[in-house]
Amino acid sequence: MYSVQVGPDVGVNKIFIAGHNGMVGSAIGRKLGEGFLSADKRVLDLQRQSDVENYFATYRPEVVILAAAKVGGIHANNNYRAQFIYNNLQIQNNIIHSSWLFGVKKLIFLGSSCIYPKFAEQPIKEEYLLTSPLEDTNEPYSIAKIAGIKMCESYHREYGCNFVALMPTNLYGPNDNYHLEDSHVLPALLRKFHEAKINEAPEVLVWGTGKARREFLHVDDLASAVHHVLTKIDAEDLWNQRVSHINVGTGEDISIAELAKKIAKIVGYEGEIKFELDKPDGTLRKLLDVSRLKNAGWEHKITLENGLKNTYDWYTSKDESELRL
């Protein structure tokens, strides 16, 4: 199978990043450099099939990176279930189908590690997909992302499309969502501890028991992985191994209690940390087996310590109007 080369063979100006303003899309944009195709949501509604098809017909992208999605933490996933399944299915269906319709040479679909069963054996291999029930709190989002994986696989098997699905672990970094209820755990904690420090609060409340373990990948490392897959790994490579996607992560995890202490130290907060035991932990552990991507020549470079410092520096350099609060 061929590999699309990001450079002279295609040119950055023929790569369409769907979701270029989000945390993931903006990191990929920084990695690729200037000149890629993009469209603001006020101009292009990715949930409308006719709009997406018209965009593809006009600009004819040769490579598509599907980073657009409705995302959030436990609270958002559990409370906006209809929005999470509908919005994500619409976006995926339109972009993946249009990529086939207009002859896109390569597509990268970005999902999430929440696609795996709630009680999957750890670390989680790609082969564990659909082997047992999902975690209920994020099931609608997970099902949408699983559908995206299977679309990429099906369009490859029926039409020969070079559509590759990547499943990153929990992401963090610049341009994240820092809403206290709707964001993921790491940015929510970073904001909580920062505001507690500023307001001299005596304690910070953390959802759950603190025992749940999570793996975290800096978004710039994910952008590096996307670039690696664009140039090195094709859909046929995965299908020859009878997997429909590939994991992206660090292969290391940390408890929420440990994460809270680490963030408190970086922020400079010296008050008490209390856990809200009546709030859900979600899946108790989600650690990805990243050996397949490692064997293909890619590894993460940014440690959690350095990534947190980088992210906090970015956060404190912005005005509130520039943050997603």
Protein Blocks (a to p, Z undefined) as FASTA:
>chain_A
ZZddedjknopmlcccehklmmklmmmmmmnoghiacddfklmcckbmklmmmmmmmnop
abdcdfbccdddfklmmmmmmmmmmmmmmmmmmmmmmmmmnopabdcddddfklpcfklc
cdddfklgokbccdfklmmmmmmmmmmmmmmmmmmmmnopacddddddddedehiafbfk
lmcfklmmmmmmmmmmmnopabdcdehjhlaccddddfklmmmmmmmmmmmpcfklmmmn
opabdcddehpacdfklmmmmmmmmnopabdcdddfkbcebjfbdcddfklmmmnopacf
bdfklmmmmmmmmmmmpcfklpcZZ
